[in-house]
Amino acid sequence: MVWRGSEAPPEPETLEPSPGRIFERTIKSEILGEDRLVFVYLPPDYEALKLLGLPVVYLADGASWDFANYVEPLIRRGELPPFIMIGILPGDYLGDPNEEYNRSLDLRAQEYVPSVNYERFKLHERFLLEEVLPWSEENFGASNNRDERIVGGFSNGGVFAAAMGLKNPNVFGYALPFSPGDNPVVETDISNVNTKFYLTVGELDEKRFVDATKNLADTLSQNNITNVFEARVAGHDNVMWREEFVKAMLWVFEN
């Protein structure tokens, strides 16, 4: 059960996509040297639209599976245009789950957060740019127009989304970092970035997530990078991220 306070925003409508429009695939990555699971969401009327090159959101942590039910009704009503979501799962935790967590053994942290293991982070960046994007464009008609490419994620995935938007402004027109807990700006000149950012964080989240998100918004503003920063009464949770994703996508297609 999800508790909503009297002043909470109304709970959004959800609708499950029809069978066959959300599914999983496996990408055999030569760059990472292993297979990666990907969740694909295709919008209503996809078959009639796929040759046009549809806008696409690349999401960390396979989040297309979480967000599909939330965007489906808006696309059906015409409040959002049809778009594809590609949710990519990260690497595994290599440590013993019965022992104390060791971040250096967490491939997800290494691949998403540049300060943990920059070489692994760079490999994962190459995997996204050199393997996932071409695969999505060839197999599903995802747009290759940077203004129609969005990258998003939450928590460590939010750090990765921010880093991709800052490091690859020629590739991604929009970045949606939700509750990032670390600095994504490592060995990156952001003085000429024109990617647009939508950031959000829960005010009840741990201090490091709140501070990191606010600091990132301040850094973007100081460098004249277009950004929206939203804080709401919430924690580090999927309910907030799902609802903010809808707001973020409405903002993307208005800008």
C-alpha positions, -999 to 999 in steps of 0.1 A, spaced: 0 0 0 12 35 -8 1 63 16 -6 97 1 -10 128 23 -39 152 18 -18 176 0 -1 151 -23 -5 154 -60 -33 132 -74 -23 97 -81 -18 94 -119 -38 71 -141 -20 39 -151 -27 15 -180 -9 -17 -189 4 -18 -225 -12 -43 -247 7 -77 -250 37 -76 -273 46 -40 -267 67 -44 -236 92 -73 -236 128 -82 -229 157 -88 -252 194 -97 -247 222 -77 -262 255 -95 -267 280 -69 -259 315 -72 -273 326 -41 -254 316 -54 -220 323 -90 -229 290 -103 -216 252 -103 -223 230 -76 -210 192 -77 -205 172 -49 -220 135 -40 -215 118 -25 -245 86 -5 -245 68 3 -278 40 29 -279 4 24 -292 2 23 -330 39 15 -331 36 -6 -363 21 23 -382 47 48 -369 80 28 -367 93 39 -401 91 76 -390 119 73 -364 103 76 -330 116 96 -300 134 73 -276 143 73 -239 173 53 -228 168 44 -191 192 30 -165 182 0 -144 157 -13 -169 132 13 -158 111 12 -189 93 -17 -172 84 6 -142 74 36 -163 54 20 -191 21 19 -173 24 56 -164 30 69 -199 7 46 -217 -26 64 -209 -11 98 -218 1 86 -252 -33 71 -259 -50 104 -250 -26 124 -271 -11 143 -242 23 127 -250 35 118 -285 44 81 -291 79 73 -280 101 42 -274 117 33 -241 149 12 -238 156 1 -203 191 -14 -198 200 -35 -168 235 -30 -152 261 -54 -141 258 -76 -110 271 -73 -75 303 -94 -73 306 -95 -36 292 -119 -10 256 -108 -2 260 -122 33 290 -99 40 292 -61 44 284 -43 11 315 -33 -8 309 -6 -35 341 -15 -53 326 -49 -61 293 -35 -74 293 -34 -112 262 -12 -111 280 14 -91 312 11 -113 292 15 -145 270 43 -134 292 65 -111 324 77 -127 342 83 -94 339 46 -84 358 30 -114 363 54 -143 375 27 -167 345 6 -161 323 36 -164 338 45 -198 333 9 -210 296 11 -201 293 45 -218 308 30 -249 283 1 -246 254 25 -246 267 47 -274 283 22 -297 260 -9 -292 227 0 -276 219 31 -297 226 15 -331 208 -17 -320 177 3 -310 177 23 -342 181 -8 -364 156 -30 -347 129 -7 -335 132 25 -355 144 46 -325 153 81 -337 189 91 -343 181 128 -339 197 141 -307 167 163 -300 146 131 -299 170 111 -277 165 113 -239 186 96 -212 173 90 -177 178 71 -145 174 72 -107 198 70 -78 232 57 -92 213 55 -126 206 92 -122 243 99 -119 248 80 -151 220 99 -169 235 132 -158 270 122 -169 257 111 -204 239 144 -209 270 164 -199 296 143 -218 275 137 -249 254 168 -257 257 159 -294 240 126 -287 213 134 -261 190 164 -262 176 158 -228 187 142 -195 165 132 -166 186 126 -135 164 116 -106 179 115 -70 216 113 -81 238 108 -51 272 115 -66 289 141 -87 287 131 -124 312 157 -135 345 139 -138 371 148 -164 343 167 -184 343 202 -198 306 213 -195 311 249 -206 294 243 -240 267 218 -231 232 224 -246 215 193 -233 184 202 -212 180 187 -178 150 177 -156 161 169 -120 141 157 -91 147 145 -55 126 137 -25 130 161 4 129 132 28 157 114 11 191 109 26 211 141 28 237 131 3 210 126 -24 193 159 -16 226 178 -16 240 161 -47 209 168 -67 207 205 -56 244 209 -62 240 195 -97 212 219 -105 233 248 -92 262 237 -113 240 235 -144 226 270 -138 261 284 -132 271 271 -166 239 284 -183 226 249 -189 188 247 -191 174 228 -162 143 223 -141 147 212 -105 118 197 -86 118 187 -49 88 171 -34 79 154 -1 91 119 -8 120 96 -1 142 75 -23 114 56 -39 99 43 -71 65 60 -65 80 95 -68 103 85 -97 74 71 -117 52 101 -112 81 126 -119 89 107 -151 55 116 -164 60 152 -155 95 152 -170 83 137 -203 55 163 -205 82 190 -200 105 174 -226 79 175 -254 69 211 -245 106 222 -249 
